[in-house]
Amino acid sequence: MAAMPMGSDELITMGLRAAPKIVTFAIYDSTEQNVLNVEDIVVPAAFEWPQALKYVRGNVLDIMREYGVVRAGVRTSEPVAQRPSVDRMQIEGVLQEAFASSTLEAYFAGPISVMAAKLGMARTAVLPMIKQARNDLDVEGWDQLSEARREAVLCAIGAVNA
């Protein structure tokens, strides 16, 4: 399990994983070592792209305020992706801008290798957790989560070390 920073009473973190029309987020309480929530922000189909980006940003900032998020992480596209999604990368950029515009004390953004480093694990240990639902961190209901939701949870847990 990820180590909690010294002197913290409560550390609520958020992890995000973007897709072209959906942003999955997870909220983690590191004090209780418990996932508080995992949900999707679905971009309304009627929105033009600038309004969609604004919608994502506004919702993420609202969620961070609602839960009192102190640290966050976003799992970004792999730099060697064979079919990179421009829409996904734009959403990832908006998420990072939202972090920078917020009161977060720390955040990270990166592909699986960065997320693994924040978890204190090897990338090769993280991949089976995502792809095969291997529950190395003993997260309740892990096998019921989609891969995107697992990545969001792992980002939230890794954000403890952002």
VOLUM-776045 format. One record per residue: residue number from 1; residue in three letters; z, x, y of N, C-alpha, C in turn. Coordinates in nm, 3 decimals. Layout:
// residues N
PT   resi   resn      n_up    n_east   n_north     ca_up   ca_east   ca_north      c_up    c_east   c_north
PT    NUM    ALA         Z         X         Y         Z         X          Y         Z         X         Y
...
// end
This chain:
// residues 162
PT   resi   resn      n_up    n_east   n_north     ca_up   ca_east   ca_north      c_up    c_east   c_north
PT      1    MET     0.000     0.086    -0.118     0.000     0.000      0.000     0.000     0.089     0.123
PT      2    ALA    -0.066     0.045     0.227    -0.077     0.123      0.350     0.061     0.139     0.416
PT      3    ALA     0.084     0.255     0.471     0.213     0.284      0.534     0.222     0.217     0.671
PT      4    MET     0.341     0.167     0.704     0.365     0.105      0.833     0.410     0.211     0.932
PT      5    PRO     0.360     0.205     1.055     0.402     0.304      1.154     0.552     0.297     1.179
PT      6    MET     0.611     0.412     1.208     0.754     0.417      1.231     0.789     0.345     1.361
PT      7    GLY     0.899     0.272     1.361     0.947     0.205      1.480     0.890     0.066     1.500
PT      8    SER     0.804     0.019     1.409     0.745    -0.113      1.425     0.832    -0.219     1.361
PT      9    ASP     0.858    -0.327     1.434     0.930    -0.439      1.376     0.832    -0.532     1.305
PT     10    GLU     0.724    -0.562     1.374     0.623    -0.650      1.315     0.487    -0.597     1.356
PT     11    LEU     0.400    -0.582     1.261     0.266    -0.533      1.289     0.166    -0.628     1.225
PT     12    ILE     0.103    -0.708     1.309     0.000    -0.802      1.263    -0.135    -0.738     1.289
PT     13    THR    -0.217    -0.731     1.185    -0.349    -0.670      1.197    -0.457    -0.771     1.161
PT     14    MET    -0.579    -0.737     1.204    -0.694    -0.822      1.177    -0.807    -0.735     1.123
PT     15    GLY    -0.875    -0.787     1.021    -0.993    -0.721      0.967    -1.111    -0.815     0.977
PT     16    LEU    -1.226    -0.761     1.008    -1.346    -0.843      1.024    -1.463    -0.786     0.947
PT     17    ARG    -1.548    -0.878     0.900    -1.672    -0.841      0.833    -1.778    -0.938     0.881
PT     18    ALA    -1.881    -0.885     0.947    -1.985    -0.969      1.005    -2.103    -0.987     0.911
PT     19    ALA    -2.168    -1.099     0.926    -2.297    -1.130      0.865    -2.380    -1.192     0.977
PT     20    PRO    -2.510    -1.213     0.958    -2.592    -1.263      1.068    -2.545    -1.394     1.133
PT     21    LYS    -2.486    -1.485     1.060    -2.444    -1.613      1.117    -2.298    -1.646     1.092
PT     22    ILE    -2.225    -1.554     1.027    -2.085    -1.577      0.991    -2.005    -1.450     1.015
PT     23    VAL    -1.885    -1.466     1.070    -1.791    -1.355      1.081    -1.668    -1.394     1.001
PT     24    THR    -1.635    -1.313     0.903    -1.517    -1.336      0.820    -1.403    -1.254     0.877
PT     25    PHE    -1.287    -1.318     0.892    -1.171    -1.244      0.942    -1.052    -1.266     0.850
PT     26    ALA    -0.965    -1.165     0.849    -0.840    -1.172      0.774    -0.728    -1.127     0.866
PT     27    ILE    -0.614    -1.194     0.856    -0.494    -1.160      0.931    -0.390    -1.111     0.832
PT     28    TYR    -0.330    -0.995     0.861    -0.235    -0.931      0.770    -0.104    -0.901     0.842
PT     29    ASP     0.006    -0.935     0.778     0.140    -0.903      0.827     0.189    -0.783     0.748
PT     30    SER     0.191    -0.665     0.812     0.228    -0.544      0.739     0.377    -0.538     0.709
PT     31    THR     0.457    -0.610     0.787     0.601    -0.612      0.762     0.631    -0.678     0.628
PT     32    GLU     0.568    -0.792     0.608     0.586    -0.868      0.484     0.486    -0.827     0.376
PT     33    GLN     0.390    -0.741     0.412     0.281    -0.701      0.324     0.215    -0.825     0.263
PT     34    ASN     0.171    -0.912     0.355     0.119    -1.042      0.315    -0.004    -1.077     0.399
PT     35    VAL    -0.106    -1.129     0.332    -0.224    -1.181      0.401    -0.189    -1.321     0.451
PT     36    LEU    -0.194    -1.339     0.583    -0.157    -1.467      0.643    -0.272    -1.566     0.644
PT     37    ASN    -0.394    -1.518     0.660    -0.507    -1.608      0.671    -0.637    -1.532     0.645
PT     38    VAL    -0.732    -1.600     0.584    -0.868    -1.551      0.568    -0.960    -1.669     0.593
PT     39    GLU    -1.047    -1.655     0.692    -1.138    -1.763      0.729    -1.271    -1.708     0.775
PT     40    ASP    -1.366    -1.800     0.794    -1.496    -1.766      0.847    -1.514    -1.831     0.984
PT     41    ILE    -1.575    -1.758     1.075    -1.623    -1.815      1.201    -1.773    -1.835     1.180
PT     42    VAL    -1.815    -1.960     1.176    -1.956    -1.991      1.153    -2.022    -2.018     1.287
PT     43    VAL    -2.129    -1.945     1.315    -2.202    -1.962      1.439    -2.284    -2.091     1.430
PT     44    PRO    -2.263    -2.185     1.522    -2.341    -2.310      1.519    -2.491    -2.282     1.526
PT     45    ALA    -2.567    -2.347     1.441    -2.711    -2.326      1.432    -2.782    -2.361     1.563
PT     46    ALA    -2.727    -2.451     1.640    -2.791    -2.495      1.764    -2.783    -2.392     1.876
PT     47    PHE    -2.699    -2.290     1.861    -2.680    -2.192      1.968    -2.798    -2.095     1.976
PT     48    GLU    -2.838    -2.064     2.098    -2.929    -1.951      2.122    -2.848    -1.825     2.098
PT     49    TRP    -2.914    -1.711     2.076    -2.844    -1.591      2.035    -2.738    -1.544     2.136
PT     50    PRO    -2.765    -1.541     2.267    -2.658    -1.499      2.359    -2.535    -1.590     2.353
PT     51    GLN    -2.555    -1.719     2.337    -2.442    -1.811      2.325    -2.368    -1.789     2.193
PT     52    ALA    -2.442    -1.753     2.088    -2.379    -1.725      1.959    -2.287    -1.604     1.970
PT     53    LEU    -2.334    -1.500     2.038    -2.251    -1.380      2.056    -2.128    -1.411     2.139
PT     54    LYS    -2.145    -1.490     2.243    -2.032    -1.531      2.327    -1.932    -1.613     2.246
PT     55    TYR    -1.982    -1.700     2.160    -1.898    -1.783      2.074    -1.812    -1.697     1.981
PT     56    VAL    -1.876    -1.597     1.919    -1.804    -1.508      1.828    -1.696    -1.433     1.905
PT     57    ARG    -1.732    -1.374     2.018    -1.637    -1.298      2.098    -1.517    -1.384     2.140
PT     58    GLY    -1.545    -1.503     2.192    -1.438    -1.592      2.236    -1.345    -1.632     2.124
PT     59    ASN    -1.402    -1.663     2.008    -1.319    -1.702      1.893    -1.233    -1.587     1.844
PT     60    VAL    -1.290    -1.468     1.838    -1.213    -1.352      1.792    -1.097    -1.324     1.887
PT     61    LEU    -1.122    -1.328     2.016    -1.014    -1.305      2.113    -0.907    -1.413     2.102
PT     62    ASP    -0.947    -1.539     2.083    -0.850    -1.648      2.065    -0.765    -1.627     1.940
PT     63    ILE    -0.827    -1.587     1.832    -0.754    -1.564      1.706    -0.655    -1.450     1.722
PT     64    MET    -0.698    -1.343     1.789    -0.609    -1.229      1.811    -0.487    -1.271     1.893
PT     65    ARG    -0.508    -1.353     1.994    -0.394    -1.402      2.075    -0.305    -1.495     1.992
PT     66    GLU    -0.366    -1.584     1.916    -0.289    -1.680      1.836    -0.194    -1.612     1.739
PT     67    TYR    -0.240    -1.507     1.674    -0.159    -1.438      1.573    -0.081    -1.320     1.629
PT     68    GLY    -0.106    -1.282     1.753    -0.039    -1.164      1.809    -0.086    -1.035     1.744
PT     69    VAL    -0.216    -1.024     1.720    -0.273    -0.907      1.654    -0.253    -0.783     1.740
PT     70    VAL    -0.205    -0.676     1.676    -0.175    -0.551      1.744    -0.281    -0.444     1.714
PT     71    ARG    -0.337    -0.447     1.595    -0.440    -0.351      1.553    -0.548    -0.426     1.476
PT     72    ALA    -0.668    -0.369     1.477    -0.779    -0.437      1.410    -0.880    -0.337     1.356
PT     73    GLY    -0.962    -0.385     1.266    -1.071    -0.304      1.211    -1.189    -0.391     1.178
PT     74    VAL    -1.307    -0.336     1.194    -1.429    -0.408      1.156    -1.510    -0.319     1.062
PT     75    ARG    -1.552    -0.378     0.955    -1.636    -0.310      0.856    -1.779    -0.323     0.907
PT     76    THR    -1.840    -0.211     0.940    -1.976    -0.213      0.994    -2.079    -0.188     0.884
PT     77    SER    -2.203    -0.209     0.921    -2.314    -0.185      0.829    -2.315    -0.039     0.784
PT     78    GLU    -2.361    -0.018     0.664    -2.374     0.118      0.614    -2.487     0.188     0.690
PT     79    PRO    -2.466     0.313     0.731    -2.568     0.382      0.809    -2.699     0.405     0.732
PT     80    VAL    -2.693     0.399     0.600    -2.812     0.420      0.518    -2.864     0.290     0.457
PT     81    ALA    -2.827     0.177     0.515    -2.872     0.048      0.463    -3.025     0.042     0.459
PT     82    GLN    -3.078    -0.006     0.348    -3.224    -0.013      0.333    -3.286    -0.125     0.415
PT     83    ARG    -3.212    -0.234     0.434    -3.261    -0.347      0.513    -3.154    -0.386     0.616
PT     84    PRO    -3.136    -0.304     0.717    -3.031    -0.335      0.816    -3.062    -0.464     0.892
PT     85    SER    -2.959    -0.540     0.921    -2.973    -0.665      0.996    -2.938    -0.639     1.142
PT     86    VAL    -3.036    -0.656     1.229    -3.013    -0.638      1.372    -2.910    -0.739     1.421
PT     87    ASP    -2.918    -0.863     1.374    -2.821    -0.966      1.415    -2.679    -0.924     1.377
PT     88    ARG    -2.662    -0.875     1.257    -2.529    -0.831      1.212    -2.479    -0.717     1.299
PT     89    MET    -2.566    -0.620     1.328    -2.525    -0.506      1.410    -2.489    -0.550     1.553
PT     90    GLN    -2.559    -0.649     1.605    -2.525    -0.699      1.738    -2.388    -0.766     1.736
PT     91    ILE    -2.359    -0.842     1.632    -2.227    -0.905      1.621    -2.119    -0.798     1.608
PT     92    GLU    -2.145    -0.694     1.528    -2.048    -0.585      1.514    -2.020    -0.519     1.649
PT     93    GLY    -2.123    -0.505     1.731    -2.105    -0.449      1.865    -2.020    -0.538     1.952
PT     94    VAL    -2.044    -0.669     1.944    -1.964    -0.765      2.021    -1.818    -0.761     1.975
PT     95    LEU    -1.795    -0.748     1.846    -1.658    -0.740      1.795    -1.587    -0.616     1.851
PT     96    GLN    -1.658    -0.503     1.853    -1.598    -0.381      1.908    -1.571    -0.394     2.057
PT     97    GLU    -1.661    -0.462     2.128    -1.639    -0.485      2.271    -1.517    -0.574     2.291
PT     98    ALA    -1.502    -0.676     2.206    -1.385    -0.764      2.216    -1.256    -0.683     2.194
PT     99    PHE    -1.258    -0.592     2.097    -1.141    -0.506      2.075    -1.110    -0.425     2.201
PT    100    ALA    -1.214    -0.364     2.258    -1.194    -0.279      2.375    -1.147    -0.358     2.497
PT    101    SER    -1.182    -0.487     2.503    -1.143    -0.572      2.615    -1.008    -0.639     2.595
PT    102    SER    -0.947    -0.617     2.481    -0.823    -0.686      2.447    -0.701    -0.596     2.473
PT    103    THR    -0.587    -0.647     2.432    -0.463    -0.571      2.445    -0.427    -0.496     2.316
PT    104    LEU    -0.521    -0.483     2.224    -0.494    -0.410      2.100    -0.445    -0.269     2.132
PT    105    GLU    -0.350    -0.222     2.052    -0.302    -0.084      2.070    -0.393     0.015     1.998
PT    106    ALA    -0.466    -0.031     1.896    -0.557     0.057      1.823    -0.654    -0.027     1.740
PT    107    TYR    -0.770     0.030     1.715    -0.869    -0.036      1.630    -0.964     0.069     1.573
PT    108    PHE    -1.037     0.028     1.469    -1.139     0.116      1.413    -1.261     0.032     1.378
PT    109    ALA    -1.373     0.098     1.367    -1.497     0.035      1.322    -1.569     0.137     1.237
PT    110    GLY    -1.618     0.093     1.123    -1.691     0.186      1.038    -1.731     0.125     0.906
PT    111    PRO    -1.815     0.196     0.832    -1.858     0.151      0.700    -1.746     0.167     0.597
PT    112    ILE    -1.778     0.146     0.472    -1.676     0.149      0.366    -1.601     0.283     0.363
PT    113    SER    -1.667     0.394     0.389    -1.598     0.523      0.384    -1.487     0.532     0.489
PT    114    VAL    -1.510     0.476     0.608    -1.406     0.476      0.713    -1.293     0.382     0.673
PT    115    MET    -1.329     0.264     0.622    -1.227     0.169      0.577    -1.141     0.233     0.467
PT    116    ALA    -1.205     0.302     0.373    -1.132     0.368      0.264    -1.035     0.472     0.320
PT    117    ALA    -1.081     0.548     0.418    -0.993     0.650      0.479    -0.872     0.585     0.544
PT    118    LYS    -0.890     0.471     0.611    -0.779     0.401      0.675    -0.681     0.348     0.570
PT    119    LEU    -0.733     0.317     0.452    -0.648     0.270      0.341    -0.582     0.387     0.268
PT    120    GLY    -0.626     0.508     0.298    -0.574     0.626      0.227    -0.627     0.634     0.085
PT    121    MET    -0.749     0.585     0.065    -0.810     0.582     -0.068    -0.947     0.647    -0.064
PT    122    ALA    -0.996     0.682    -0.180    -1.133     0.732     -0.190    -1.230     0.613    -0.186
PT    123    ARG    -1.349     0.638    -0.132    -1.451     0.534     -0.127    -1.479     0.480    -0.268
PT    124    THR    -1.478     0.569    -0.366    -1.506     0.529     -0.504    -1.397     0.438    -0.561
PT    125    ALA    -1.277     0.441    -0.503    -1.170     0.352     -0.547    -1.182     0.216    -0.480
PT    126    VAL    -1.239     0.213    -0.359    -1.250     0.088     -0.284    -1.364     0.000    -0.336
PT    127    LEU    -1.474     0.063    -0.374    -1.590    -0.016     -0.418    -1.560    -0.113    -0.533
PT    128    PRO    -1.488    -0.072    -0.640    -1.456    -0.168     -0.746    -1.363    -0.280    -0.699
PT    129    MET    -1.284    -0.252    -0.598    -1.197    -0.357     -0.543    -1.282    -0.466    -0.478
PT    130    ILE    -1.391    -0.425    -0.413    -1.479    -0.520     -0.347    -1.572    -0.587    -0.447
PT    131    LYS    -1.644    -0.506    -0.522    -1.751    -0.557     -0.609    -1.700    -0.623    -0.737
PT    132    GLN    -1.592    -0.570    -0.795    -1.543    -0.619     -0.923    -1.410    -0.692    -0.914
PT    133    ALA    -1.362    -0.712    -0.792    -1.236    -0.783     -0.767    -1.115    -0.714    -0.830
PT    134    ARG    -1.124    -0.580    -0.843    -1.009    -0.506     -0.894    -0.898    -0.513    -0.788
PT    135    ASN    -0.782    -0.560    -0.828    -0.674    -0.591     -0.733    -0.572    -0.478    -0.724
PT    136    ASP    -0.615    -0.360    -0.677    -0.527    -0.243     -0.670    -0.413    -0.260    -0.570
PT    137    LEU    -0.430    -0.345    -0.469    -0.326    -0.362     -0.367    -0.242    -0.488    -0.390
PT    138    ASP    -0.261    -0.551    -0.504    -0.180    -0.666     -0.543    -0.182    -0.778    -0.437
PT    139    VAL    -0.303    -0.816    -0.396    -0.320    -0.924     -0.299    -0.333    -1.055    -0.375
PT    140    GLU    -0.250    -1.151    -0.337    -0.251    -1.281     -0.402    -0.387    -1.348    -0.387
PT    141    GLY    -0.443    -1.400    -0.497    -0.570    -1.471     -0.495    -0.692    -1.383    -0.475
PT    142    TRP    -0.677    -1.253    -0.497    -0.784    -1.157     -0.473    -0.913    -1.194    -0.547
PT    143    ASP    -0.900    -1.232    -0.673    -1.019    -1.263     -0.753    -1.090    -1.390    -0.708
PT    144    GLN    -1.025    -1.470    -0.624    -1.086    -1.592     -0.572    -1.163    -1.568    -0.442
PT    145    LEU    -1.147    -1.451    -0.384    -1.212    -1.420     -0.257    -1.355    -1.370    -0.278
PT    146    SER    -1.444    -1.403    -0.185    -1.579    -1.349     -0.186    -1.573    -1.201    -0.149
PT    147    GLU    -1.683    -1.129    -0.170    -1.686    -0.987     -0.134    -1.662    -0.969     0.015
PT    148    ALA    -1.721    -1.053     0.098    -1.702    -1.043      0.244    -1.555    -1.062     0.280
PT    149    ARG    -1.490    -1.157     0.215    -1.348    -1.181      0.243    -1.262    -1.065     0.194
PT    150    ARG    -1.297    -1.006     0.080    -1.224    -0.887      0.033    -1.237    -0.773     0.133
PT    151    GLU    -1.359    -0.753     0.186    -1.378    -0.648      0.285    -1.297    -0.673     0.411
PT    152    ALA    -1.290    -0.799     0.455    -1.211    -0.832      0.574    -1.063    -0.804     0.549
PT    153    VAL    -1.013    -0.841     0.431    -0.873    -0.814      0.397    -0.846    -0.665     0.393
PT    154    LEU    -0.934    -0.589     0.330    -0.916    -0.444      0.323    -0.918    -0.382     0.464
PT    155    CYS    -1.004    -0.434     0.551    -1.005    -0.385      0.691    -0.873    -0.417     0.760
PT    156    ALA    -0.820    -0.536     0.736    -0.694    -0.575      0.799    -0.580    -0.485     0.750
PT    157    ILE    -0.577    -0.456     0.621    -0.474    -0.368      0.568    -0.495    -0.225     0.621
PT    158    GLY    -0.618    -0.179     0.624    -0.647    -0.047      0.677    -0.616    -0.033     0.825
PT    159    ALA    -0.624    -0.143     0.900    -0.599    -0.140      1.044    -0.455    -0.100     1.076
PT    160    VAL    -0.366    -0.111     0.978    -0.229    -0.062      0.997    -0.233     0.084     1.039
PT    161    ASN    -0.331     0.158     0.986    -0.343     0.301      1.013    -0.451     0.334     1.116
PT    162    ALA    -0.490     0.237     1.194    -0.596     0.259      1.296    -0.550     0.355     1.402
// end
